């Protein structure tokens, strides 16, 4: 005991003999109201050390003979969960039997699980794509312009090309000519353009404005009234607009409002609450703002994923389908700028930029993609088709991915 006391004193520890006897007998003790004052404290933990009472639970793996030749097999059981909330279903477009003129209507939303958790629930309504069409000639990237140059002055022909050749589920008509700083076209001019597009295609339409809150409200009000019952998606209603006026003409004429806010869930909740005074939840789609690849895509993804999970967990103010302005990818100069040879050709880089943005947000839970390049649209639709088909992917071609060469 004297030797133990001397060793502990040498280490700067002064334990009483009684305490040392208890430690020797029980191996561990529990102290109450214990205070320890130290200058420098070092803890030495032996690697792999466990209390004795846990030692019998350990199973020693048999020694390997030679090098492993295959992976160990283990059964995976998906962690299926049930969520208290549900994303609202919203119908876009109205057929003749529903009071409109469209060949079919499209329903989005209705999710009861995170995006593509097909091991929990089947996908009720797959995401859809709407292609952008402009009512006046605008500067476009060469990669896009090469596909639409013959129709760039004709929004009706452009819409027809988008549906019949590029496979768009819907068409977005951007009425940018009404901008007071451009042509300052009248609401009646906008109505005429929409009428021409409606004659060319029978898919549901998204009606976009120029970004001026006053002029857009006037244009949207005229179009909503003239085309009452068509279930257009009015793109968009923002905090700086006359929200009450806009919500009323959307509701009274049977359309859907796109509630647009800049990457802030609290602002989105606030705008949605203002719309609830006049619109049903089934008449609202959210747009949380899309930041493109390299320009904040990570934050856009996080924001949209948070909104979707909040909706599933019971936050009714965020339980709306989401729209993505995926064509914002073309605002990234890397999508169209001439760069060094290893980044060429631009004709491929541009659509890759757009589809990467789309695929990323697809996994966040986006229901409606506003896009531009036909190759990006085709790729996204193929991926969606594969994900909702329930088929298992063939992983054999990826087994040797380490040794593959491009």
Order of alpha helices (4+ residues) and beta strands (2+ residues): alpha-alpha-alpha-beta-beta-beta-alpha-alpha-beta-alpha-beta-alpha-beta-alpha-beta-alpha-beta-alpha-beta-alpha-beta-alpha
